[in-house]
Amino acid sequence: MTATLRDLGEFELIRAITARFARGRDVLVGPGDDAAVLAAPDARVVVTTDLLLEGRHFRRDWSSGVDVGHKAAAQNLADVAAMGARPTGLFVGFAAPGDLTVDWALALADGLAAECASAGASVAGGDISSADAIMLGVTALGDLEGRAPVLRSGARPGDMVVLAGSVGRAEAGLALLTAGRGHDADVDAGWAELVAAHRRPRPPYPLGPALAAAGAHAMCDVSDGLVQDLGHIAAASQVRIDLDLAALTNLAADGPLRSAAAELGADPLDWVLTGGEDHALVACLPPSAVIPAGCEQIGLVLPGAGVTLAGQPAVGRGGWNHFA
């Protein structure tokens, strides 16, 4: 018989989960005490938090516990990188039904630990409770290492708009899963890559600090869609951001994106412009800056307001809205 959380009990589960977490260099006191202690050599700490709800942000029939752990960590660690900081620690609040299998919970812990390791961070603590569905409350911390935080409000006319990471792939993977094509994703067409992008996003963590060091005036994580998230920078900075249609069309020409879009009757450019959860980074660099390797220019900052595509309003192009 498969063991459940009810069979194991809270404290045994906590011990089993925390045994999977390695202590990172920034964690002075890790799981096991009333609170953790992390080093803060910069004397400032970057903090961000997110909620993940079963049925809203993930489905167990689409994603394994390891997948959900990777995703939960990635979406928070990417926000730290978007401030120009190096991720250091993660805290996880986990609530689940008593009939959830212990194996799934331990797989979640493995995914959290692995994603933290890829960013140079570690899980430093958290809490466990019961609930009718799985809920995760994740808080990530980061170290600015002496740099100024990169805000959304600093973009200036003349800046280059630069993208680090991929956009549209997670949305394409979600579309394949929604259409019932995710479990037998065509490997030859690259669809499995798209489904994997939805299940386990791959933020370009090192490029956050690299863009900050290159002089980024503004930056954010692309979690809700490129147009929507650039709209936040445009509004906060009181500028217009004009996207380069040729550059984005080139991104949409990616083989797996085109193949999946043709199969589903979709427009791959829409996925690039509005798809969220890839957790790429988008930054505004001064025109004299050297663009870090792994980034590409996709637009310009101009006087005005809003986001345009080749000078035209991005009508109907947005992104994710939790309350829509």
C-alpha positions in Angstrom: 0.0 0.0 0.0 1.3 3.5 -0.9 1.9 5.6 2.2 0.1 8.9 2.5 0.8 12.0 4.5 -1.9 10.9 7.0 0.0 7.7 7.5 3.4 9.3 8.0 2.5 12.3 10.3 3.6 15.9 10.3 6.9 15.7 12.1 8.1 12.5 10.3 7.2 14.2 7.0 9.2 17.3 8.0 12.2 15.2 8.8 11.9 13.3 5.5 11.6 16.5 3.5 14.3 18.5 5.2 16.8 15.6 4.8 16.6 16.3 1.0 17.8 19.9 1.4 21.5 20.7 1.3 22.6 23.8 3.2 23.8 26.6 0.8 26.7 28.9 1.6 24.4 31.7 2.6 22.4 29.6 5.2 24.0 29.7 8.6 21.1 27.9 10.4 18.8 25.8 8.3 15.7 23.8 8.8 15.2 22.3 12.3 15.0 25.3 14.5 12.2 27.9 15.1 13.7 30.1 12.4 16.6 30.1 9.9 19.6 32.4 9.8 21.0 33.6 6.6 24.1 35.7 5.9 23.4 39.2 4.6 26.8 40.6 3.6 25.3 43.4 1.6 23.2 44.6 4.6 20.2 44.6 2.2 18.0 41.6 1.4 15.9 41.2 -1.7 12.6 39.4 -0.8 9.8 38.1 -3.0 6.9 35.7 -2.5 4.4 33.8 -4.6 1.4 31.4 -4.2 0.8 28.3 -6.2 -2.6 26.6 -6.0 -3.4 23.1 -7.4 -5.8 23.5 -10.3 -4.8 27.1 -10.8 -1.1 27.0 -11.4 -0.5 23.2 -11.9 -2.3 20.0 -12.3 -1.1 16.7 -10.9 -2.2 14.8 -14.0 0.0 17.1 -16.1 3.0 17.6 -13.7 4.9 15.4 -11.3 5.9 16.5 -7.8 9.4 17.1 -9.1 8.0 19.3 -11.8 5.9 21.4 -9.4 8.9 21.8 -7.1 11.1 23.1 -10.0 8.3 25.5 -11.1 7.6 26.8 -7.6 11.2 27.6 -7.0 11.9 29.0 -10.4 9.1 31.6 -10.4 10.4 33.1 -7.2 14.1 32.8 -7.8 13.6 34.5 -11.2 12.0 37.5 -9.4 15.2 37.8 -7.3 17.4 37.7 -10.5 15.1 40.4 -12.1 16.2 42.8 -9.3 19.8 42.2 -10.3 20.4 40.0 -7.2 21.9 36.6 -6.7 19.4 34.1 -5.2 20.4 32.9 -1.8 17.5 31.1 0.1 14.0 29.8 -0.3 11.3 29.3 2.3 8.3 27.1 1.5 4.8 26.9 3.1 3.3 23.5 2.0 -0.3 22.5 2.6 -1.9 19.3 1.2 -4.7 16.8 1.7 -3.9 13.9 4.1 -4.4 11.4 1.3 -1.6 12.8 -0.8 1.2 10.2 -1.2 4.4 10.6 0.7 6.3 9.9 -2.5 4.7 12.9 -4.2 5.6 15.2 -1.3 9.2 14.0 -1.3 9.4 14.4 -5.1 8.2 18.0 -4.6 11.1 18.5 -2.2 13.5 17.1 -4.7 12.3 19.5 -7.3 12.6 22.5 -5.0 16.2 21.4 -4.0 17.3 20.8 -7.6 16.0 24.2 -8.9 17.6 26.0 -5.9 20.9 24.3 -6.7 20.7 25.4 -10.3 20.4 29.0 -9.1 23.1 28.8 -6.4 20.5 29.0 -3.6 19.0 26.5 -1.1 15.8 25.8 0.8 16.3 27.3 4.3 13.0 26.5 5.9 9.2 26.5 5.8 6.1 25.0 7.3 3.6 22.2 6.6 -0.2 22.1 7.1 -3.3 20.3 5.8 -5.7 21.6 3.2 -8.3 20.3 0.7 -5.9 20.9 -2.2 -2.2 21.4 -2.5 -1.1 24.9 -1.8 2.5 26.3 -1.9 3.6 29.7 -0.5 7.1 30.3 -1.5 9.4 33.2 -0.4 12.8 33.7 -2.0 15.7 35.9 -0.8 18.6 37.4 -2.7 21.9 39.3 -2.3 22.6 42.4 -4.3 26.4 42.0 -3.8 26.9 45.8 -3.5 24.8 46.7 -6.6 21.8 49.0 -6.7 18.5 47.1 -7.1 17.2 47.3 -10.7 13.6 48.6 -10.5 10.9 48.8 -13.1 10.8 52.6 -12.9 14.2 53.5 -14.4 13.8 53.0 -18.1 14.8 56.1 -20.2 14.1 57.1 -23.8 17.0 55.8 -26.0 17.4 52.6 -23.9 17.7 49.2 -25.7 15.1 46.6 -24.6 16.9 43.3 -24.1 15.6 39.8 -23.6 17.4 37.1 -21.7 15.9 33.6 -22.0 13.0 32.3 -24.0 9.4 33.4 -24.3 6.3 31.6 -25.7 7.5 28.1 -25.1 5.8 27.5 -21.8 2.5 28.9 -23.3 2.9 26.5 -26.2 3.4 23.6 -23.8 0.3 24.5 -21.9 -1.7 24.7 -25.2 -0.5 21.2 -26.1 -1.5 19.8 -22.7 -4.9 21.6 -22.8 -5.5 20.0 -26.3 -4.6 16.6 -24.9 -1.4 16.4 -26.9 1.0 16.8 -24.0 1.4 13.2 -22.8 2.3 11.9 -26.2 4.1 15.1 -27.3 5.9 14.6 -30.7 9.6 14.4 -29.8 10.6 14.8 -33.5 8.7 18.1 -33.7 10.2 19.3 -30.5 6.8 19.4 -28.7 8.3 17.6 -25.7 10.6 20.6 -25.2 7.6 22.9 -25.1 5.7 20.7 -22.6 8.9 20.6 -20.5 9.1 24.4 -20.6 5.6 24.6 -19.1 6.4 22.0 -16.4 9.9 23.2 -15.5 10.7 26.8 -16.7 14.4 27.6 -17.0 15.1 31.2 -15.9 18.5 32.6 -16.9 19.5 33.3 -13.3 23.1 34.5 -13.9 21.9 37.1 -16.5 20.0 39.1 -13.9 23.2 40.2 -12.1 25.0 40.4 -15.5 22.4 42.8 -16.8 22.6 44.8 -13.6 26.4 45.0 -14.0 25.9 46.1 -17.6 24.1 49.1 -16.4 20.4 48.1 -16.7 18.1 51.0 -15.9 15.0 48.8 -15.5 14.3 45.0 -15.5 11.5 42.5 -14.7 10.7 38.8 -14.9 8.4 37.8 -17.8 5.9 35.8 -15.8 2.6 37.1 -17.2 3.5 37.8 -20.9 6.1 39.9 -22.6 3.6 42.7 -23.6 2.0 42.8 -20.2 5.2 42.8 -18.2 6.9 45.4 -20.4 3.7 47.4 -19.9 4.6 47.4 -16.1 8.0 48.9 -16.9 6.5 51.4 -19.4 3.9 52.6 -16.8 6.4 52.7 -13.9 9.0 54.6 -16.0 6.5 56.8 -17.9 7.9 55.8 -21.3 6.8 54.0 -24.4 8.4 50.6 -25.3 8.4 49.8 -29.0 9.0 46.2 -29.8 10.9 45.1 -32.9 8.5 43.0 -35.0 11.3 41.4 -37.0 13.2 40.3 -33.8 10.0 38.8 -32.3 8.9 37.2 -35.5 12.3 35.5 -35.6 11.7 34.2 -32.1 8.3 32.9 -33.2 10.0 31.1 -36.2 11.4 28.6 -33.7 10.8 25.1 -35.1 8.8 23.6 -32.2 6.7 26.7 -31.8 5.8 26.8 -35.5 5.0 23.1 -35.5 2.8 23.2 -32.4 1.0 26.3 -33.6 0.3 24.7 -37.0 -1.1 21.6 -35.3 -3.3 23.7 -32.9 -4.3 26.5 -35.3 -2.5 29.1 -33.2 -0.2 32.0 -34.0 3.3 31.4 -32.6 3.8 35.2 -32.4 0.9 35.5 -30.0 2.6 32.9 -27.7 5.8 35.0 -27.9 4.0 38.2 -27.1 1.5 37.0 -24.5 2.8 33.7 -23.1 3.8 33.7 -19.5 5.7 31.4 -17.1 8.9 31.1 -19.1 10.4 33.4 -16.5 12.7 35.1 -19.0 14.2 38.5 -18.0 13.6 41.7 -19.9 15.8 44.7 -19.3 16.3 48.3 -20.5 20.0 49.0 -21.1 21.6 52.4 -22.0 22.5 52.6 -25.7 26.2 52.5 -24.9 26.0 49.3 -22.9 27.5 46.0 -24.0 24.7 43.5 -24.2 25.7 40.4 -22.1 26.2 37.1 -24.0 22.9 35.2 -24.0 20.7 38.3 -24.4 19.3 39.9 -27.5 17.8 43.3 -28.3 14.1 43.2 -29.0 13.1 46.9 -28.9 13.7 50.5 -27.9 12.5 52.8 -25.2 10.9 56.0 -26.6 9.0 59.0 -25.2 5.3 58.3 -24.7 3.3 55.6 -23.0 2.4 52.0 -23.3 3.8 49.2 -25.4 3.8 49.3 -29.2 4.7 46.7 -31.8 6.6 48.3 -34.8 5.0 51.6 -33.8 1.5 50.3 -33.7 -0.5 49.8 -30.4 -0.4 46.2 -29.3 -4.1 46.0 -29.4 -5.5 42.9 -27.8 -2.1 41.7 -26.8 -1.7 41.3 -23.1 -1.0 38.4 -20.9 -2.2 36.5 -17.8 -4.7 38.1 -15.5 -5.5 36.2 -12.3 -9.0 37.7 -11.9 -10.1 37.6 -15.6 
